[in-house]
């Protein structure tokens, strides 16, 4: 197994930690109690009693599995209701549920573009977006991170029949936000479609948590293809694509990852509807996140750490060396703190980092505990 041995020698080997119990700020990992700073449960809803109760009630009434794909007999009334509520929440005519964000991205891109078309992606897009572009058969172009001049040049030089610009809203490893208003203007100027993956913004960005479209005030004409997931800030599972009636009908007819997979359990849809009600009603969760992020960035800078220019719930401390990233992560774990070491190929070579994510359920004292532990490595 030379390839596996090389990964281990390069400090790139990945291992799984075993979670015993529910998600939360305090978790039990590999039998050890830890304060977690590496969950995507940004609003603290994964174990919210109302969300759990909605799931349990629906499972008791409708069973556990959906039993079939949406187009056979698996499309439940709870799916329909959730799709309608997500469409209204995001200000789009319609929404379509997928079983995961990865499947939503692969299915959507392949349904919209092909060999005579071109896809233009930010170099730091999530792997699912990059895979979607590559697997679509369209000509695949990557532009330097948030470099609109390079993107405009690529668009101007393209003779593709259809042009699709794809970007994350909040970049999952850097935590910065894409300049979506400028990207929307760029798409309009070059007669291109704009698709945004709002996995890490949905629930957090915007006054009501409706995500990047609300944050930037972009209509479905300006941002015609919006994807978001339900397994991060919403604390549940699944994903959806929102947009025009024509877009959703196209995906129902042509998105293979929608057509040929079993529908989400109806109970998951019920839990997601409960999450949606909380997201809309409880602004304090987003306010709390903003306060904790400010506290952390101030403290980390005082310690002399290299931070990226990001003000979201995803914060990265650049430590560069793969071995050093692993060593710090393990040292923190021994102190009872769970912080992920992120290494290539997830991030570029020489950009290994500690990826720290915050939840609305973290306290100021817990952030101070993290900063105190990090002080040993400053």
C-alpha positions in Angstrom: 0.0 0.0 0.0 2.6 2.6 -1.0 0.0 5.3 -1.6 -1.4 4.9 1.9 2.1 4.9 3.4 3.0 8.1 1.6 -0.1 9.8 2.8 0.9 8.9 6.4 4.5 10.1 5.9 3.2 13.4 4.5 0.9 13.9 7.5 -2.1 13.6 5.2 -3.7 10.5 6.5 -7.3 10.9 7.7 -8.9 9.1 10.5 -12.5 9.0 11.8 -13.4 10.0 15.4 -16.4 8.3 17.0 -19.1 10.5 18.4 -21.1 9.0 21.3 -24.2 11.1 21.9 -25.8 14.1 20.3 -24.2 17.0 18.5 -23.6 20.1 20.7 -20.9 22.3 22.0 -20.0 19.6 24.6 -19.6 16.1 22.9 -18.1 12.8 23.7 -15.5 11.7 21.1 -13.6 8.4 21.3 -14.7 8.1 24.9 -13.4 11.5 25.9 -15.5 14.6 26.8 -14.7 17.6 24.6 -15.6 21.1 23.9 -16.3 21.1 20.2 -15.3 23.8 17.7 -15.6 21.8 14.5 -19.3 21.2 14.0 -21.4 22.8 11.2 -24.4 23.0 13.6 -24.0 26.8 13.5 -27.3 27.7 15.2 -27.4 24.9 17.7 -30.5 23.2 16.2 -29.3 19.6 15.7 -30.5 18.6 19.1 -33.2 21.3 19.7 -36.1 19.7 21.5 -38.7 21.1 19.1 -36.8 19.7 16.1 -36.4 16.4 17.8 -40.1 16.3 18.7 -41.2 17.1 15.2 -39.0 14.2 13.9 -40.3 11.8 16.5 -44.0 12.7 15.9 -43.7 12.4 12.1 -41.8 9.1 12.4 -44.5 7.7 14.7 -47.2 8.7 12.2 -45.5 8.1 8.8 -42.8 5.6 9.5 -39.0 5.9 9.1 -38.3 5.5 5.3 -39.9 7.2 2.4 -40.0 3.9 0.5 -39.3 5.2 -3.0 -37.9 7.9 -5.2 -39.9 11.1 -5.5 -41.2 10.3 -9.0 -42.4 6.8 -8.0 -44.3 6.9 -4.7 -41.9 8.6 -2.3 -43.0 12.2 -2.6 -44.8 12.9 0.7 -47.1 15.7 1.6 -44.4 16.8 4.2 -41.9 17.1 1.3 -44.3 19.3 -0.6 -45.0 21.5 2.4 -41.3 21.9 3.1 -40.5 22.8 -0.6 -43.2 25.5 -0.6 -41.9 27.0 2.7 -38.3 27.0 1.5 -39.3 28.7 -1.7 -41.2 31.4 0.2 -38.3 31.8 2.7 -35.7 32.3 0.0 -38.0 34.5 -2.2 -38.1 32.1 -5.1 -41.0 30.7 -7.0 -40.2 27.1 -6.3 -37.8 24.8 -4.5 -36.9 21.1 -5.0 -35.6 18.8 -2.3 -32.5 16.6 -2.8 -31.1 13.9 -0.5 -27.8 15.8 0.0 -25.9 18.9 -1.1 -23.4 16.8 -3.1 -26.3 15.2 -5.0 -28.0 18.6 -5.5 -24.9 20.1 -7.1 -24.0 17.1 -9.3 -27.6 16.7 -10.5 -28.3 20.4 -11.1 -25.1 21.2 -13.1 -25.4 18.1 -15.3 -29.0 18.9 -16.0 -28.3 22.4 -17.1 -25.1 22.2 -19.2 -23.3 19.8 -21.5 -20.6 19.4 -24.1 -21.4 22.6 -26.1 -21.4 24.7 -22.9 -18.9 26.1 -20.3 -18.7 26.2 -16.5 -16.7 28.8 -14.7 -15.8 28.1 -11.0 -14.0 29.8 -8.2 -10.8 27.9 -7.5 -11.8 27.5 -3.8 -15.3 26.1 -4.5 -16.4 23.0 -2.5 -15.4 19.7 -4.0 -19.0 18.9 -4.9 -19.1 21.9 -7.1 -15.8 21.1 -8.8 -16.9 17.5 -9.3 -20.2 18.7 -10.7 -18.5 20.9 -13.3 -16.0 18.2 -14.3 -18.7 15.5 -14.6 -21.1 17.7 -16.6 -19.1 17.3 -19.8 -19.0 21.1 -20.3 -15.7 22.9 -20.8 -14.4 23.5 -17.3 -12.7 26.7 -16.3 -11.5 27.8 -12.8 -10.7 31.4 -12.0 -8.5 32.6 -9.1 -10.4 33.0 -5.8 -12.9 35.9 -6.1 -10.9 37.4 -9.0 -13.6 39.0 -11.1 -11.2 40.4 -13.7 -10.0 36.9 -14.5 -13.6 35.6 -14.7 -14.6 38.4 -17.0 -11.7 37.6 -19.3 -12.6 33.9 -19.4 -16.2 34.7 -20.1 -15.3 37.1 -22.9 -13.1 34.5 -24.6 -15.7 31.8 -24.4 -17.7 30.8 -27.4 -19.9 28.4 -25.4 -23.6 28.1 -26.2 -24.5 28.3 -22.5 -22.3 29.8 -19.7 -22.7 28.8 -16.0 -20.9 30.7 -13.2 -20.7 28.7 -10.0 -19.5 29.8 -6.6 -19.9 29.1 -2.9 -21.5 31.9 -0.9 -19.4 31.3 2.3 -16.3 29.4 1.4 -16.1 26.3 3.6 -12.4 26.4 4.5 -11.6 30.2 4.4 -14.9 31.5 5.8 -15.0 34.6 3.5 -18.1 35.5 1.5 -18.2 35.7 -2.3 -18.9 39.1 -3.9 -22.3 38.0 -5.2 -23.7 41.3 -6.3 -20.6 41.8 -8.6 -20.9 38.2 -9.8 -24.6 38.8 -10.6 -23.7 41.9 -12.6 -20.9 39.9 -14.4 -23.3 37.1 -15.3 -25.8 39.6 -16.7 -23.1 41.4 -18.8 -21.9 38.1 -20.3 -25.3 36.4 -20.7 -24.4 33.7 -18.2 -26.3 31.9 -15.5 -25.2 32.3 -11.8 -25.4 29.3 -9.5 -24.6 29.7 -5.8 -24.0 27.0 -3.2 -25.3 28.6 0.1 -24.5 25.6 2.3 -22.6 27.6 4.9 -24.7 30.8 4.6 -28.2 29.5 4.7 -29.7 30.1 8.2 -26.9 32.4 9.2 -26.7 35.2 6.6 -29.5 37.7 6.2 -31.9 39.4 8.6 -34.1 36.3 8.9 -31.4 33.8 8.1 -32.6 33.2 4.5 -29.0 33.2 3.3 -26.9 34.9 0.7 -29.8 36.0 -1.5 -31.4 37.9 1.5 -27.9 39.2 2.7 -27.3 40.8 -0.7 -30.9 41.4 -1.7 -30.6 39.3 -4.9 -33.8 38.3 -6.7 -34.2 35.0 -8.5 -33.6 36.9 -11.7 -30.2 38.0 -10.5 -29.4 34.7 -8.7 -31.3 32.2 -10.8 -29.9 29.0 -9.3 -29.7 28.8 -5.5 -28.6 25.6 -3.7 -28.6 25.3 0.1 -28.3 22.5 2.6 -30.3 21.6 5.7 -27.6 19.7 7.5 -25.6 22.7 8.7 -27.3 25.7 10.3 -30.7 24.0 10.1 -29.3 21.0 12.1 -31.1 18.3 10.0 -30.2 16.7 6.7 -30.8 17.1 3.0 -30.6 20.0 0.5 -32.7 21.9 -2.0 -32.4 24.0 -5.1 -34.6 27.1 -5.4 -35.4 29.1 -8.5 -37.9 29.6 -11.3 -40.7 27.2 -12.3 -38.7 26.4 -15.5 -35.6 25.5 -13.5 -37.4 23.2 -11.0 -39.3 21.4 -13.8 -36.0 21.0 -15.7 -34.4 19.4 -12.6 -37.4 17.1 -12.0 -37.2 15.8 -15.6 -33.4 15.7 -16.0 -31.4 15.7 -12.7 -30.4 12.1 -12.4 -29.4 12.5 -8.7 -33.0 13.5 -8.0 -34.8 11.0 -10.3 -32.8 7.9 -9.3 -32.5 8.1 -5.5 -34.8 7.4 -2.6 -36.6 10.5 -1.2 -35.6 11.9 2.2 -37.6 10.3 5.1 -40.8 12.3 5.7 -39.8 12.8 9.3 -36.6 14.6 8.2 -38.9 17.0 6.2 -41.0 17.5 9.4 -37.9 18.3 11.4 -36.6 20.7 8.8 -39.9 22.6 8.9 -39.5 22.9 12.7 -36.0 24.2 12.2 -37.2 26.7 9.7 -39.7 28.2 12.2 -36.9 28.6 14.7 -34.5 30.1 12.2 -37.0 32.8 11.3 -38.2 33.5 14.9 -34.9 33.5 16.9 -32.6 36.3 15.7 -30.6 36.0 18.9 -28.8 33.0 17.5 -27.3 35.0 14.6 -26.6 37.9 17.0 -24.8 35.5 19.4 -22.7 34.1 16.6 -21.6 37.6 15.5 -20.6 38.4 19.1 -18.6 35.2 19.6 -16.8 35.6 16.2 -15.7 39.2 17.2 -14.5 38.0 20.6 -12.4 35.2 19.0 -10.9 37.3 16.3 -9.8 39.9 18.7 -8.2 37.4 21.1 -6.5 35.4 18.3 -5.0 38.5 16.9 -3.7 39.5 20.3 -2.0 36.1 20.5 -0.3 36.7 17.1 -2.0 34.1 15.0 -2.4 34.5 11.3 -6.1 34.7 10.5 -7.8 34.9 7.2 -9.9 38.0 6.3 -13.3 36.4 7.2 -16.0 37.6 9.6 -18.2 34.5 9.5 -18.7 31.5 11.8 -15.9 29.7 10.0 -12.5 30.9 11.2 -9.1 29.6 10.0 -5.8 29.9 11.8 -3.1 29.3 9.2 -0.2 27.2 10.6 1.2 26.1 7.1 2.9 22.8 8.0 0.8 19.6 7.9 2.6 18.1 10.9 2.2 21.3 12.9 -1.5 21.4 12.2 -1.9 17.8 13.3 0.2 18.4 16.4 -1.8 21.4 17.5 -5.1 19.6 16.9 -3.9 16.6 18.9 -2.6 18.9 21.7 -5.9 20.7 21.9 -7.7 17.3 22.0 -5.6 16.3 25.0 -6.8 19.5 26.7 -10.4 18.6 25.9 -11.0 20.8 22.9 -12.0 19.4 19.5 -10.5 21.5 16.6 -10.0 20.1 13.1 -6.6 20.2 11.3 -7.3 20.8 7.6 -4.6 19.8 5.2 -4.2 19.4 1.4 -5.9 18.5 -0.9 -8.8 20.1 1.0 -6.7 23.3 1.1 -3.8 24.4 -1.1 -0.3 23.2 -0.4 1.4 25.2 2.4 -2.0 26.4 3.7 -2.6 23.8 6.4 -4.8 25.3 9.1 -6.9 24.9 12.2 -10.6 25.3 11.1 -12.6 26.6 14.0 -16.4 26.9 13.7 -18.8 28.5 16.1 -22.3 27.7 17.3 -24.9 30.0 18.8 -24.8 27.7 21.8 -21.1 28.4 22.6 -20.5 30.8 25.5 -18.0 33.6 26.0 -16.3 31.5 28.7 -15.9 28.7 26.2 -14.3 30.9 23.6 -11.9 32.2 26.3 -11.1 28.6 27.1 -10.2 28.0 23.5 -8.0 31.1 23.3 -6.3 30.1 26.5 -5.5 26.6 25.1 -4.3 28.2 21.8 -1.9 30.4 23.7 0.5 27.4 24.1 1.0 27.4 20.4 1.3 31.1 19.6 
